[in-house]
């Protein structure tokens, strides 16, 4: 079985980073939206409009990606608490530590992640 304490620390560090990123992205999105509301800018005809729209789209996509990552981390922490961390959710096999080091939140072994099984 894996050293769940070590992976708990990794996951908690990763969670803290995600929470900080979420806060920063939310703040950025709020600032851009507030700035857009306060201006009379027509995104279609303003040379800066497309850049602002692109940046807002990028930040929104990163925000959603970070939220999904945070949910995966929380699920992994729940598996640690339940004693099932490091076991494939599909076949029950032990997930290699190398895979857990690369993706400590993963719920599946390499075979099930790649769809080979």
RALIN-V344027 format. One record per helix or strand of 2 or more residues. SS is the DSSP state (H for helix, E for strand). FROM is the first residue (numbers start at 1). TO is the last residue. If there is no record, write none. Layout:
<<SS | FROM | TO> <SS | FROM | TO>>
//
This chain:
<<H | 4 | 38> <H | 49 | 82> <H | 97 | 102> <H | 110 | 114>>
//
